[in-house]
Amino acid sequence: FSHFILRLAYCRSEDLRRWFLTNELELFKWRFVNNPPDDRNAWLRAHGLRYEAISRDEYDELKQDLCEALASRRDLDAGQVDNPEHYKVPFEEVIDLVRQRKVFLRGGFAYVPEPDLVSIVSTAVRAKWSRELATTSRSWPSLREDEADRLFGFLEGLSTQYVGEDWSRPNNGGTKVTLADLPAAARRSFPLCMHNMYVKLLETHHLKHNARNQFGLFLKTIGLTVDESMAFFKSEFGKKMPGDKFMKEYAYGIRYNYGLEGKRQDWSAAGCKSIIASVGANAAAGEHHGCPFKNYDEGQMRATLQQMQVSGTDVAFILEKVRGQHFQVACGRFFEAKHKGTTLLQTEIGGIEHPNQFFTESIKFHLAQEKANGIKPAATQDSQSTPVDASA
């Protein structure tokens, strides 16, 4: 029933529906591929899809033709070429594959290899779910009125809930990040979203409200004290305005993030889902918050990754995931590209969940490398930062 509950929670806007379809479809693909062939066939029959796995006898009869069809393709790896699983599909349902000469044809049927079947089935499933989500969306106003007391709050809050690790406290493998460590930490351990805002702050000596809030809470949760954050922002903003103007207009927001003003709540940094969903990011208008994997166009993303010395293979993988709106998976591959030798975060249905997760895992990676090489870490464990006078 969880799928249908999530339909209710994610039917309310185009962005929510798109996010739900993308992620639910990735889960469907994983389950479809990893189920036994008999279970897949049963599922296809139950849903009226006329695709049936060929028998071993039929495969042996057509083995040479099927193998020749697979061997001629360059988009499959060795493991996929050697896979004997094929499905008989009416050729008119896979015209694209027929046109590209990717399948063997006989008797009005196309013999589709398993990797292509997943794509075909997921396309049909996505279309079905999209229609059903649209129907649910049209019914949402009346449902909202009927269930205002019982379900309304739960369903509307579900899409913004974060259930991953609690990143509201510094968690950098015991390492204290100070203001003095910030340039080196930004260069080698910041996720792309935070690196972008850090660079823009140094270039323009200003960040607008949403970026200040997103970046400021990140700095807080990687270990900067309120005095260090105040000094950092004041030093950059002060290059374009007097110090008293900064203290009057911006100091309150920094202290607010640390729970020292207003509601005095100890705010935590936003997770990836919230950052991806944030609206209004527009570099041309000076709005640099949000997720670059979502907000950059392909040319800008390619140039940025190349400038950061990401290899061509990794760039191609990241861009492919960005086109499919798998922004967190793209970020996971970016982590791997910047931390050679680790495959900690690569997954087709996961990726980075939180900017502080990226930072924490990066710090652990570099500490382990420095320890192995006998190098003293730049930021020592449990080090005490030198107090900074933010009012200076």
WOJO-V832135 format. One record per residue. SS is DSSP state (a for helix, b for strand, c for the rest). Layout:
BEGIN
ss=SS
ss=SS
END
This chain:
BEGIN
ss=c
ss=a
ss=a
ss=a
ss=a
ss=a
ss=a
ss=a
ss=a
ss=a
ss=c
ss=c
ss=c
ss=a
ss=a
ss=a
ss=a
ss=a
ss=a
ss=a
ss=a
ss=a
ss=a
ss=a
ss=a
ss=a
ss=a
ss=a
ss=a
ss=a
ss=a
ss=a
ss=a
ss=a
ss=c
ss=c
ss=a
ss=a
ss=a
ss=a
ss=a
ss=a
ss=a
ss=a
ss=a
ss=a
ss=c
ss=c
ss=c
ss=c
ss=c
ss=b
ss=b
ss=c
ss=c
ss=a
ss=a
ss=a
ss=a
ss=a
ss=a
ss=a
ss=a
ss=a
ss=a
ss=a
ss=a
ss=a
ss=a
ss=a
ss=a
ss=c
ss=c
ss=c
ss=c
ss=c
ss=c
ss=a
ss=a
ss=a
ss=a
ss=c
ss=c
ss=c
ss=c
ss=b
ss=b
ss=b
ss=b
ss=b
ss=a
ss=a
ss=a
ss=a
ss=a
ss=a
ss=a
ss=a
ss=a
ss=c
ss=c
ss=c
ss=c
ss=b
ss=b
ss=b
ss=c
ss=c
ss=b
ss=b
ss=b
ss=b
ss=b
ss=a
ss=a
ss=a
ss=a
ss=a
ss=a
ss=a
ss=a
ss=a
ss=a
ss=a
ss=a
ss=a
ss=a
ss=a
ss=a
ss=a
ss=a
ss=a
ss=a
ss=a
ss=a
ss=a
ss=a
ss=a
ss=a
ss=a
ss=a
ss=a
ss=a
ss=a
ss=a
ss=a
ss=c
ss=c
ss=c
ss=c
ss=c
ss=a
ss=a
ss=a
ss=a
ss=a
ss=a
ss=a
ss=c
ss=c
ss=c
ss=c
ss=c
ss=c
ss=c
ss=c
ss=c
ss=c
ss=c
ss=c
ss=c
ss=c
ss=c
ss=c
ss=b
ss=c
ss=c
ss=c
ss=a
ss=a
ss=a
ss=a
ss=a
ss=a
ss=a
ss=a
ss=a
ss=a
ss=a
ss=c
ss=c
ss=a
ss=a
ss=a
ss=a
ss=a
ss=a
ss=a
ss=a
ss=a
ss=a
ss=a
ss=a
ss=a
ss=c
ss=c
ss=c
ss=c
ss=a
ss=a
ss=a
ss=a
ss=a
ss=a
ss=a
ss=a
ss=a
ss=a
ss=a
ss=a
ss=a
ss=c
ss=c
ss=c
ss=c
ss=a
ss=a
ss=a
ss=a
ss=a
ss=a
ss=a
ss=a
ss=a
ss=a
ss=a
ss=a
ss=c
ss=c
ss=c
ss=c
ss=c
ss=a
ss=a
ss=a
ss=a
ss=a
ss=a
ss=a
ss=c
ss=a
ss=a
ss=a
ss=a
ss=a
ss=a
ss=a
ss=c
ss=c
ss=c
ss=c
ss=c
ss=c
ss=c
ss=c
ss=c
ss=c
ss=c
ss=c
ss=c
ss=b
ss=a
ss=a
ss=a
ss=a
ss=a
ss=a
ss=c
ss=c
ss=c
ss=c
ss=b
ss=a
ss=a
ss=a
ss=c
ss=b
ss=c
ss=c
ss=c
ss=c
ss=a
ss=a
ss=a
ss=a
ss=c
ss=c
ss=a
ss=a
ss=a
ss=a
ss=a
ss=a
ss=a
ss=a
ss=a
ss=a
ss=c
ss=c
ss=c
ss=c
ss=a
ss=a
ss=a
ss=a
ss=a
ss=a
ss=a
ss=a
ss=a
ss=a
ss=a
ss=a
ss=c
ss=c
ss=c
ss=a
ss=a
ss=a
ss=a
ss=a
ss=a
ss=a
ss=a
ss=a
ss=a
ss=a
ss=a
ss=c
ss=c
ss=c
ss=c
ss=c
ss=c
ss=c
ss=c
ss=c
ss=c
ss=c
ss=c
ss=c
ss=c
ss=c
ss=b
ss=a
ss=a
ss=a
ss=a
ss=a
ss=a
ss=a
ss=a
ss=a
ss=a
ss=a
ss=a
ss=a
ss=a
ss=a
ss=a
ss=a
ss=a
ss=c
ss=c
ss=c
ss=c
ss=c
ss=c
ss=c
ss=c
ss=b
ss=c
ss=c
ss=c
ss=c
ss=c
ss=c
ss=c
ss=c
ss=c
ss=c
ss=c
END
